[in-house]
Amino acid sequence: MPEGGWVAVRVTGPVSRYVGDSYVFAQTTPVWVVRGGHRYTSAADARYLAELVEDIWTRTDRTAAWRSPEERARFHAGIERARGIYERIADPVDTVPLLDPSSPAMNERAPDHFRVRFQTTRGDFVVDVPRAWSPHGADRLYNLVRHGFYDDTRISRVVPHFIAQFGLNGSPRVIAAWKHAVIPDDSVHASNVRGAVAFAMTGPNTRTTQIYINLVDNTRLDAQGFSPLGRVVSGMAVVDSLYSGYGEHAGGGVRAGHQGPIEREGNRWLDRNYPLLDQIVRARIETDDQRD
């Protein structure tokens, strides 16, 4: 460890399934560093642990005899959750404003052009956002990402040949804070073609936090007022691979009105009832020198 110390873990799951250190790390929660008898994980520790679990995944995926694609997906999801926790410690964001959508911190003007990198349990994808396409939508996305709203959230609606949708925070308190924090509509300046990203809505001026990615050309949505705010410029294959086995059953769309259990329990309900959902581990605004 950087500066010395021990890595302490609390192991969960049946011991008979452990295979070397890879399973111990992937199926433990939490993982922390102990120094002088006290728990403490510094940014340097977190970076070390993030690299460590990534190395474990690479080695395990190369050598393990997976019993099914689902087992591999569950293992990888555990690795990505751990890596996401460590990366958030190494690069923390201020999450306090998430409970106050009206705060100045949550209503800053977005840059005229920016990108967002979404790290998921299937890999990364990058969304390019020209603010002129959908100014209110771009500002909302920019502020949500800056304050970690999408970190550790579930991609709960993936409908083949249509869209992949996410944007309900894992905490019921945060979901409640944003449920009625609507933004005005933007005119439709771009089309809902494959890879375009837009906010979901139930009618005029009802956009809040949920966004979708078009998996195919859905230009019919243009006339309904769905205003794309950006497009996927890297990692569309990752988006295509998101788990879609639950279809509309893991919450459905905003208009369907079936998201009450998620609003009440957040991630706990989704993880208990739909454990194969892919996740957004973290989302970050990309600087120019980080772009592909």
N, C-alpha and C positions, 0 to 999 in steps of 0.2 A: 504494500500500500504506500502511497505518497506519505512521507513523514512518519512511516511506521504505523502500527495499529493492527487490529484484528477485524476480520469480517464476520459478523454474527448473523445467524439466520434462524428463523423459526420454520421448521419443515412442516408441510401439509401434504396430505394425500397418502395413499397406501405405500408402505416401504417397499413392497415387492416390485413396484414399478420403477424404482430408481435404478438407473444404469449409469454409474460413474458420477462425476461431478456435474455433468450436463443436466441431469434430471433434478439434482439437488437444487441447482440455481434456478431452473425454469419453474419449479413447483414449490417455491418458498415465498413467504411473505411475512413481514417485510425483510429487507436486507439493509443492514446498517453497519457503520464502523464504530468500534469501541476503542477509546483511548483513555487510559487512566481510570478504567472502570465506568466510564460514562459514554453514552451514545452520542456520537457527533459525526456528521458526514459533511465534509467541506466540499467546495466546488471542485477541487482537484481530485478528491476521493470519488466524487460522482462521475467525473470524466473517465477516471480509471475503470470504475464499475461498468459504465456504458460500453467502453471498449471491450471489457472482459466478457460481458454477456453476448456481445456481437460475435466475438471469437468462438464462444461456446456454440452458438447457433451454427456458424459456418462449419465447425468440426462435426457437430452432431448430425447435421443434415447430410453431410458427406458420408457418414459411416453408419447411421442408424437404419435399421430395417423397419420402416414404418408399417404398422398394421393396416392403416387406411389413410386416405388423404385427410380425413377429419382429424385423426390423431396428429398428423404433421401440422395441420392448421392450428390446433389447440396449443401445441408446443410452441409454435412460432408466435402465436398471440401472447403467450406468457412471457416470452423473451422480449417482445416489443413493448409490453406493458412495463416491464422492469427497466428497459432502456429509456423509455419515455420519462419515468420517474427520475432517473439519474440525470437525464438531460435537462429536466426542469430545475433540478437543484443546481446544476452547473450554470444554467442560464435562466434565472428566475424571472417571472413577470409579476406585476402588481395586480392581484385578482380582486382587491377590495372594491374597485369601481363596478364590478360585475353585479353587485347588489343594488346599484343606483344608476339605472339607464339614463337618467336626466343629468348626471354629473358632467362637468366640462370635460373630464378625462375621457368619457365615452362618446363625446360629440365633436372631436377634433376633425378638421378638414383633412381628407386623405390627399396624398401627393397626386399630381396629375397622372402619374403612371407608376404602378408598383406591381410586384408579384408576391404570391403567397405559396409557400411550400407546405403541403400537407404530408406528414409522415404517417402512414397507415400500417396495419398489420400485414398488408400485402406488398408494401413498398411505398415509394414517394410519387406524388404527382404535383405539378406546379400550375398555378392559375395566373395568367397574365391579365391585369386589370387596367384598362384605360378609363380614367375617371369620367371622361366625357360621355361614355356610353350610357352610364346610369349613375349620376352623381350621388344621389341619396343612398343608393345601394352600395356604391363603392365606399362611401364614408362609413356606413354601418359595418361592412365586412372588415375594413381596415381597423376600426376600433375594437371590434370583437376579437380579432386575431391578436392584436397588440396586448390584450389583457388576458389571453389564455382561455377564452370562452370555449373554443373547440377542442382543447386538450382533453384527452381521455373521454371522448364521446363515442357513441356507437353509430354506425352507418345503418340505420334501422329500416330503410326502405330502398330496396334494390329490385327494380322491375325489369326483367330482360326485355330488350328491344324498346325501352322507354327511357327511364331515368334512374339515377342513384341519388338518394336524398339523405341529408343529415342536418343537424343543427339544434337538437334538444340537448342542453347541458346535462351532465351527469348528476347534478345536485338539484333536488326539488326546490330548494330556496331560490336558486338562480333561475330555474325555469319559471317560477312564479313571478320573479321580478321583471322578466322580459316578456311575459305572455301578452301584455297589452301595450308594449313599448313599440308602437308602429311607426313606420316612416312613410312619407308621402310617396305616391307613385312617381316613377320616371317614365318619360316617353320611351317607346321602343325604337332604339337606334341600331340595334344589331339583331340578327335572327337566331332563333333557337335551333341551330344546326348541331350536329354531333360535336361534343366537346364544349359547347357553350354552357356557361354557368349563370344561374339566376336565382333570385329569392322566390320561395314558394309563397302563396297567398290564398286567402279565401274569397277575396273580392277587392274592390278598390281601396287603396290606402290601408292595407292590412299586413304588409310585410314586416316581419320581426327578426328572426334569427335563422330560420330553416332555409337551406339552399339546396339546389339540385343541379346535377350535371346531366346533360342530354347524352344518352348512349347512342342515339340515332338522330337523324334529322327530324325534329318535331316542330316544323315551321308553323303548324296550325296554332301553336301556343302564342305566336306573335300577336294575332288578332285578339287574343284574350287578355292582352296587356302584360304578359310576362316579359320583363325587360332584362335581357342578358347584361351582366356587368363585367364579364370577362370570358376567357376561354382557357381550356387546358392546353398548354403548349409543350408539356413533357409528362410522360407517365400515363398516357391514355390507356395503355395496355393494363396498367395497375387498376384503373377505374373499371375496365371491362371485366377484371377478374374478381371483383368484390363479391362476397357471398350473397347469392340471390335466392337461396332455397326457401326462405320464408315468405318471399313476395310481399304482399300487402299485410300479412298477418302480424308482423312485428311492430305495428303502430299505424301503418297506412299513411296516407297523406293528411295534410292539414284539413282539407275539406271533408274528409271521411268522418272526422270526429271521434276517432278511436284511440286517441293519445292520452286519455285520462290516466291509465295506470302508469305511464311513463312520467307524467306530470307529478303524480303522487309519490313515486318511489325512485325515479331517475334510473341510473345505471343498474341498481340492484334488481329491479323488475326485469329489465332486458336481459341481464346476465343469467338470471334464474330461469327465465322462460325461453330465451333465444340465444343460447351460449355460443353459437357458431357465427354470430354477427361479426363482421370486421369492424375495426375501430380506427379512429383517428387518434394516434398517440400524441401528436402535438402539431401545431400549425404556427408558422412564423413568417413575418414579413421578410422578404429577401432583399438584401442590399445588392448594389450593382456588381460587386466583386464576387458574389455568391451565385450569380446566374449561370445557367448552362451555356 
